[in-house]
Amino acid sequence: MTTVQITLPDRLAQEARQAGLLSQPMLERWLRDQLKARQVDELFAAMDRMAIVSEPAVMSPEEVAEEIAVMRAERREKNAT
């Protein structure tokens, strides 16, 4: 277990304590909710970045085979030296 110390204005701390918001279960739930919300935000941000990227041109099976052949030839050359 980790202990965390925070500094709050007295009035806010008193109100939060009276509302039961400073209890360990409440703080743990709040932190977990915040982490989950951040993960969701990051997911949507990544999806937005992906949507901006233009899709690569569709390759025919022949073009794919040609690219594979070129890569294999380059790999053979590299391994031969």
Secondary structure, DSSP 8 states (H G I E B T S, - for coil): ---------HHHHHHHHHTTTTSHHHHHHHHHHHHHHHHHHHHHHHHHHHHHS-------HHHHHHHHHHHHHHHHHHHH-
